[in-house]
Amino acid sequence: MHEASLMQSVLEEAGRQAGAHGCSVIHLIRLRVGALSGVVPEALEFAFEALKTGTPAAAGRLEIERVPARARCRVCAREFELEDPAQPCPTCGTWDTVLVQGRELELARLIAE
């Protein structure tokens, strides 16, 4: 499960960020997780609970913001939500599209003291 190693990295980075601002306790970590990131949000939650003991986030909580996949058509410029990664533009039918969101895995917010 690569989510455990990802969460270990998130906890380490959150600890670094908190420490850089003189904080020793993390109350909240919010992650943005894209639909096409290859990450299972439920596995991240499980890994957080398993790994947070002994870290500044030991009493903290994790919030996951799920980011839908969106593409933009290069022909008609329409932006649309992807239901399938291999999907043509629903307006003009072209396959000439570019992914504009959906692969995120970002530390979006950290509340610490």
GIHUTA-V912342 format. One record per residue. RES is the residue in one small letter. SS is DSSP state (hx for helix, st for strand, lp for the rest). PSI is psi in radians with two decimals (999 if undefined). Layout:
BEGIN
RES/SS/PSI
RES/SS/PSI
END
This chain:
BEGIN
m/lp/1.88
h/hx/-0.24
e/hx/-0.55
a/hx/-0.77
s/hx/-0.61
l/hx/-0.78
m/hx/-0.62
q/hx/-0.76
s/hx/-0.69
v/hx/-0.80
l/hx/-0.69
e/hx/-0.79
e/hx/-0.71
a/hx/-0.71
g/hx/-0.70
r/hx/-0.80
q/hx/-0.78
a/hx/-0.83
g/hx/-0.64
a/hx/-0.37
h/lp/0.29
g/lp/0.36
c/lp/2.56
s/lp/-0.15
v/lp/2.26
i/st/2.15
h/st/-0.56
l/st/2.38
i/st/2.15
r/st/2.19
l/st/2.52
r/st/2.14
v/st/2.04
g/st/2.59
a/lp/-0.47
l/lp/0.33
s/lp/-0.30
g/lp/0.18
v/lp/2.37
v/lp/1.95
p/hx/-0.68
e/hx/-0.61
a/hx/-0.60
l/hx/-0.75
e/hx/-0.76
f/hx/-0.79
a/hx/-0.67
f/hx/-0.86
e/hx/-0.64
a/hx/-0.53
l/hx/-0.19
k/lp/-0.36
t/lp/2.30
g/lp/0.09
t/lp/2.95
p/lp/-0.33
a/lp/0.26
a/lp/-0.66
a/lp/0.13
g/lp/3.11
r/st/2.79
l/st/2.32
e/st/2.40
i/st/2.13
e/st/2.03
r/st/2.23
v/st/2.05
p/lp/2.74
a/lp/2.32
r/st/2.55
a/st/2.81
r/st/2.34
c/st/2.29
r/lp/-0.24
v/lp/-0.95
c/lp/-0.05
a/lp/0.19
r/lp/2.41
e/st/2.39
f/st/2.71
e/st/2.37
l/lp/2.21
e/lp/-0.38
d/lp/2.32
p/lp/-0.46
a/lp/1.41
q/lp/2.29
p/lp/2.94
c/lp/2.25
p/lp/-0.22
t/lp/-0.94
c/lp/-0.17
g/lp/-0.03
t/lp/2.72
w/lp/0.04
d/lp/1.37
t/st/2.82
v/st/2.39
l/st/2.24
v/st/-0.34
q/st/2.75
g/lp/-0.15
r/lp/0.17
e/lp/2.56
l/st/1.60
e/st/2.48
l/st/1.78
a/st/-0.53
r/st/2.53
l/st/2.15
i/st/2.10
a/st/2.83
e/lp/999
END
